[in-house]
Amino acid sequence: MNTKKTALSFAAVGTVAGVAGLVLLASPAGAGEAPPALPPIGADELVESVLSTEVPALGGSVALENNLGLPIPGLPTSIGGGDSVRVFTDGEGRGRISMPERGSETTVIDDGKTVWVWNSAERTVEKMAHGAGHDGETPLEGKFADPASAARDLVDAMQADSTVDVDGTARVAGRPVYQLVLAPKPTERTLLREIRVSVDEETRVPLQLEVLANGQSDPALKVGFTEFTDGPQDPELFKFTPPAGATVKEHDPREEFEGKGPEELFSELDLQTVGRGWDTVLTGSLPDGALDMGTGEPGERDAMAMLTRFAKEVHGDFGTGWVVSAKVGTALITEDGQVAVGAVPQQVLIEALAE
């Protein structure tokens, strides 16, 4: 079981009230319903309430659809549909997220001291200390226990480079919300048109996010609550004891990459941020030999062969590289394993690698 990738994916879902890495988004719910009549509020006041709100205890169901066409770290292709993803927090740093899949379930529990990843199909448990991320930071597996913190980071980071407005009201998961819209200033070099944050009128917790790209009518990424309830949650949800007979192992941050395909490798990069706001680019390096690893049938067994077949070859100070373009993003991988990805044109990625 690739438990690290699994945990990262669930962490992304857990930040349904925010973002992890790049941006998570969702289209407005309740289409066709009359928008609720809410007290008028200015953009600055709404932004301040989002940045200062404390995440309450809450529970709910989440749906996510990733239509980017690029493998984004921690972001699966789709979540939700017939099987609901369930998210819970106690408002004090503990959380739980459960994701059914093909008759089994993977559950991530952060009890405030330990993060547990339980895979019922394989009967395996991976554990790591709470707060045991790189450089003392809380790992992504634990961030879902405080979902609104990621939304605060997003709004805080983007507002300086954006025009900010309140574009009416709507309903998300049956609750009245304000629609906070951030659009890039003309100086920003981005493929995105706007980010729309649905802010719960009562709790001021962001319930859904929507990102729209230039020239695209449909969101490229959707994520948000389909059911939402604030209030005390059952304390037993935030406790975990490995089931009898389960295999338990300690999380190893030095996990080997052997046998993993290019998308898995990309999802597990320790990416760094270059730039700010809408021009943000994530950069990193593949492990030695990653582009030569077997991933498929003879003749298509290495990542380099797949890149040369499906990506556009480019050249620059970095040497030779390959570019993959999608609806709202671009990825660049060089022959020596450098990686850059962002919701920006190709030239911005090249400049980011130069830094």
N, C-alpha and C positions, 0 to 999 in steps of 0.2 A: 504493500500500500504506500502510495506517495503521500504520506500524512502531512508533510509540510505544505505541499500544494493544496491539499484538501483544507487545511486550517486557514491558509491565506484566502481561499475562495470564500469560506464561511465568514471570515473576518470582513471581507468586502460586503457580503450580504448584511452582516451585523451593523454596518455603518449606514443602514438605510436612512437614518436621520442625518447623514453626512456624507463624507467621501473618504476613500482610501487610495492614496497614491495620486491618481489623476482626479477624475470626477465621476460620480455616480449620478444618474438622473432618472426621472420618471415622468411620464406624460400625465397631465391632469386627469383625475378621476371624476366620475359623475358627469360625463359629457351629456348634454341635453337637459340637465337640471338647471333650474333658475339659480343664479349665483346668490349666496346668502347675503343679507344686508348686515354689514358689520360697521362699527364705528370707524370713521375715516382715520387714517394714520399716515404719517409722512415716511418717506424712504429712510431718512436718517434714523428716525425713531424705531422703525421696524428692524433695521440693521443692528442697532444698539441692543434691542431686546433679544435678537438671535445670539449676539456675541456674549451677552451677560446671563442668559438663561442657565439654570441648573437642570440637568436631565432628571426628570422624576422617575419613580418606579413605573414600568410600563411593560406591556406585552402585546404581541400582535403577529399577524401573518405578513409575509413579504413576497413580492414578485420582482424578478429582475430579468431583463432581456438585453443582451449585448449584441448590437448590430454593427459594431465598429469595423469588423473585418480584420482586426489586429489582435494578437494575444496580449492583453493587458495584465500585468502582474496582479495576482489575487482576484481576478475578475473572471468568473466562468461565463460560458456562452449564454445560458439561460437558467433561471431558477423560478419555480412557481408552477403555474399551470394546475393540473389536477392534484398534485401533492403540494400542500402548503409548507413553506419554510416558516418555522416558528421562532420568534425572537423574544427574549425576556431580559430585563435588567431590574435590579433592586434599588437603583438610584444612589447606591453607595459603592459602586465600583465592581459589583459582581454581575455576571451575565450568563446567558445560555442561548444557544442557537441550534436548532435541529433541522436537518435536511433529509427528507425521504428520497430514496432513489432505488427503483426497481425492486421493491419489496424489502429493502433494508433501510438503514438510517445511519447517518453520521451525525454525531452530536459533539459540540464544543462547549465545555463548561469552564468558566473562570470563577473560582470560589473565593477570589481575593488573595490567595496564597499560591495556588497552583492552577495552571491551565491544562485541561484534559481534552484529548481528542479520541472519541470512542467510535469505532467502525463496527457496526453490528454484524455485517456480512462476513468480515474476516476475523471478528472477535479479537481485535487488537486495540490497544490503548497506548497513545503517546502522551507523555507528560512533560511539562517544563514549568519552572518557577515563574510566578507572576512577576512581571518586570524584568525578565531575563533576556531582553532583546539586546541588540548591538549597542554598545556605548551606554548601557544602563537604561535605554529607553524601553518603554512597554512594547512588547512584540505585537504584531498585528493580531495575533490570536486573542490578545487581551483587550484590544481597543474596542471590540464590539460591546463591552460592558459600559462604555461611555459614548454612545453613538453620536450625540449632538456635538461633541468636541471637534469631530472632523468637519462638521458643517460650519462651526465657528471659524475653524482654520481657513476653510475655503472662502467664506465671505470676507474675512479679515484680510486674506492675501490678495483677493481680486478687486476689492472695492477701490483701491487707489488707482487702478488702471481701467476702471469701468465707469460707465454712466449707470446710475442706480435709480430704479423707479418701482412704484407699487402699481401693478397692472390689474386692479380689480380683485375679486374674490372668487373662490370655488369651493368644492367639497372634495376631500380626500379621505377615503375609508369612513365615509359618513360624517366627517367632522368639518366644520367651517374653517377655511384657511385664507390667508392673504397670499397673493402671488407677488413675490419679490423677484424682480428681473434685473440681471446684470448683463450689460452689453459692452463689448470691447470699445475702448476709445479708438479714434481713427489711426493713431500711431502704432497700435498693436498689430503684430503679424501673426494672424491665427486663421485657421479654417472654420472656427466657430462663430456663430451669429449671436447667441445669447445663452445664458444659464437662467433657468426659472426655478425658484425655490418656493415650495408650498409650505407656508409657516402656519402651524396650528394656532388659531386665535386665542385659545385658552392657555395652553402651556408654553407657547412660543417655541416648541420643538419643531424643526423642519421634518415634515412627514414624507415629502416626495421632492424629487429634483428632476429637472428636464434640461437637456442640452440640445440645442439645435445648431446645425451646421449651415454655412452659406450654400444656397442652391438646393437645400434638402427640405422637404415639407414634413417628413416624419423624423422623430427623434432617433438618433443613432444608438442611444443607450437609454434604458428605462429601469428605474428601481424605485420602490416605495412600498409603504404599507397598503395592504388591501383590507386589513382589519387592525384596529388600534384601540387599546384601552389603557388609560393611565390609572395608577393606584397601586397599592401594595400587592406584591406577587407572593406565591407560596414559597417560603424559605427553602423547602426541599428541592426546588428547581435548581438551586445554586450549590447543591452538594453532589458529590460523586464518589462512589466506591467501585473499583474495577470488578466486574462480574467474575464469578468463579470460573476458572479455566481460561480466562482471557490472557493474552500475551501482552505484557506491559513493558515498555521501553522508555528510557529517557531521551528527550529530544536532543539531537546532536546538530548544532549549528554548522558544523563542518561536513555535513552530509555530502556523500560522494554523488557525482553526476552520472556515473556509469550506467549506460543502458537507457538514458532518457532522450526523448526526441527534442527537436529544436524548440517547439512550443513550450515544453516542460522546462527546458533550460532557460528560456526567456522569462518564464513566469517566476523563476527562482533567483533571478539576478538581484544582487544587492545594489540597487540603482541609486544614483546621486542626482540631485536637482541642479540644473543650470538655468539661469534666467529667473524671471518672476512673472506673475500674472498670467495673461493669456499666452505669452511667449515661452512659458516654462517647457523645458525639455528634460527628460530623464535619460541619463547616460550610465553605462556600466561596461563590464568586460566579461565575455564568456570564459569559462575555465579552459586551461590549456587542453587542446585536442578536441574541444567540443564540436568543432565543425567537421571533424572526421569520424564521428561516432556513427555506428550502424543504427539505422532507424526503420528500415523497410526491406523490400525484396531486393535481390541482387540487381545491380544496375541503378538502384535508387536508395542505396543504403546509408548515405551520409548526408549530413545537413548541408554541406557545401554543394552537393549535387542538386538538392532541392532548391537552394537559393538561386543557382545559376539557371534553373529551369523556370522558376515562377517569378523571380524578381528582376528589376531592371538594373543592369550593370552601370555603375558610375565611377568616376575617377576624380581624385583631388589630392590635397596634401597628405591625406590619410592613406593614399595608395588606391587600391581597388575596393569597391564596396558594392552592395546591392540594396536597392530601395524597394520597399513595399508600400503602396499607397492604398488608403481606404477612404471611407466616406468622410471621416472627420480627423483622420490622423495619418502620420507618415512614420515609417520605421526605416532605419539605416543600419546595416550590419557590414562591417569591414572585414577584409580577408584576415586581419590579425585579431579578430574577435571583439572589436569595439562595437557597442550598441548605443543607438540614440533613438528615442521615440517621443512623439508629442503631437498635439493638435495644431501643427504648424507646417508650413511649406518645407520642402527639402533643404533649401539653403540655410534655414534656421538650424536644422539638425547638423549640417556641416560646420557651421560656426560654433555650435555647442561642443562638438568633438574637438575643435581646435583649442578650446579653453581647458 
